[in-house]
Amino acid sequence: MTPDEKIEKMGLQLPPAPKPAGLYQPCVVSGKLAFLSGQISKDAEGKVLEGRVGGELSLGQGQDAARLAALNALSVMKHLIGFEKISRVVKMSGFVQTAPAFYQIPDVLNAASEIFAVVFDDKGKHARTAVGVVNLPLNAAVELDLILELT
């Protein structure tokens, strides 16, 4: 199955590729590596899933936010690189806007990691950093950035 077919089988739909909101590129290719800029928890209509996980958002809502950020990253991959050029997801850095006593940050980000593992099989299994933060752009619950290896 192709990545598009796997995304459809999961019942997910890619949003349009996000446009930069500042002086940066959504993706920069250097040699055989592609560096994706941070993708936040924004749905296809542009509504940001915002708030602090462990505060006004539950763990499940945080996982939903991680899935949204992953879908935005997949959209960048598809539209700006092409799934056929991606040989592996090397690393994902995940940032979760959390309440002070929330420590289940890896559990939130597992929702995004699972999507990449399904879409790219073993080549989607990546190294990962999981960080809880006080604030994210637009009050987003989750932001992800990725490093990809290209063919």
N, C-alpha and C positions, 0 to 999 in steps of 0.2 A: 504494500500500500504506500502511496505517496504521502508526504506530510499533509497536504491539503485533505486527502481522504481520511487520514487519522484525526485531523481537527474536526472534520464533519461528523465522523463516527462518534466522537466524544460529545457531540451536540453543541459544539462551540462555533463561533463565527468571528473571523478576524475583523477588527475595526479598520477604517482607513489608516494608512500610515500617518502617524502623528507628525505635524510640522513643528520645526524648532520655534521655541518661544523666546529666543535670544540669539546671541552671536556664537552659535556652535552648530556643528553638524550632527544629525541623528546617528550617523555611522561614518567612521573613518577606517579605510583599509590601508594597512601598512604591510607589505610583503604578503605572507599567507595568513595574516591575522586581521580580523575585523573587530573593531571596538565600538560597541553600541553605547550611546549616551543613555542616561537614566530615563527609564520609562515608568510613569506613575500609574496609579490605580484609577484610570479613566475609562469609561465605557464608550461604546461606539457613537453615542450621541454627544460625547464630550463632557458628560457629567462626572465629576471626580468623586470617588468614594473616599470621603474624608473623615478624619477623626483619629483618636488615639485608641489603639488596640489595648484592651485591658481597662479602658476607661469607658467612653461612650460606645465603643465597638467591642463585640465579643470576639473570641478566638475564631469562630466560624466566619464572622464578617471580615476579620483580618485575612483569613484564607481566601475569601472571595476577592478581596483587594489584591492579593498576590496573584491570583489567576488573571485578573484584569491587566495588571502590569505585564504578566507573561504574554498575554494576547497582543498587547501593544508591541512588545519586543518581537514577537513572531511576525507581526505586520511589517515592521521595519526589515526583518530578515527577508521576507518574501518580496516586498516591493522595491527595496533598495539594493539587495544583494542577489536574491534568487535562491530558493531552497536547494536547488540542484548544485550550487556552488559551496554549500556548507558541508564540511566533512566531520566537524565535531563541535559541540559546545564545550569550551575549555573551562571557563569560570563564570560564575554568577556571583555578583555582590548584591546582597539584599539589605535594604534599610526599612525598618518598620517604625513608624511613629507610635510610641507606646506611652502608657501611663507609667509612673515611677516604679511601681512594684510588679511590672509584667516581665516575666522571664521566658515565656514560651515563644521566643522569636524564631527559633528553628522550626517549630511546628507551623507557624504562619507561612514561612518560606517554603516548606515542603510542598505546599499546594502548587507553587510555581515550578519547583524542581520536577514534580510528577508530570506536569504538562510537557516539559522538554524531554523527559525520559520516554514518554509515550510517542511524541511526534518524531523523535530522532532515534528511537530504540537505545541501544547501548551507547551510541555516539552522542546522546543527549545527557548522559550522566556526567556531571561536572564537578570540579572543585567549587567550593562555596564559602563565602563570608556572610555571616548573619549578624547584623548590628541593630540595636535599638537606639532610636534617636528622639530628641525632644521635638523637633520640627522638621517638616518636609515641605517642598514647594506646593503651593495651593492647598495646604493642609491635607495633602494626600496621605492615606494610611500606609501605602507601600511605594517604594521606588526600587527598581532593579536596573543594574547595568550588566552587560555581558561581554565576554571575549570569545570569539569564534575562530576556529581554524577553517581556512578555505582550501578548496582543491587547487 
